């Protein structure tokens, strides 16, 4: 009898965490609030699980999370967005392919692109007041961390990635770089 009980308990321990349910949208939204006490890692994991369970709602999940605060840092937005893209990799190509148009001409689009969820995710990033200040930085970060290649990576074509070139920052004459002066040779009082 003890052997059977031990076998049942051991089976329960080994299979206990294999089927975790995705958190509800309300739970994820509460975790995103500034005073929730949840860490960024916990929030990103919850967002990942939520999008993984329902990839069609990826844009809504991202929007819901971003609406929970007045402002976000670039790192926070990038982390949440990357969680969404990891859970639904098909969104990444549309996101990267349209990042060029948004960076160089906000609000511009190709009519066929509007239907893609990747474009809608990018549009959400650039139009929400909570993410607008960091949108360019986040979009550039996503494009820079996208893996290309026909046999490896997540399916983003190299053409899409190559078309995304961020705007160069404007440099005023005061901000121009000055030549670096050479370091003098070592000096010793014994010379």
Protein Blocks (a to p, Z undefined) as FASTA:
>chain_A
ZZmmmmmmmmmmmmmmmmccdddfklmmmmmpmklopafklmmmmmmmmmmmmmmlmmmm
mmmmmmmpmbdcfklmmmmmmmmmmmmmmlmmmmmmmmmmmmmoghiacfklmmpmklmm
mmmmmmpmklmmmmmmmmmmmmmmpccdjkgcjhiafklmmmpccddddddfklpccddd
dddddddfkZZ
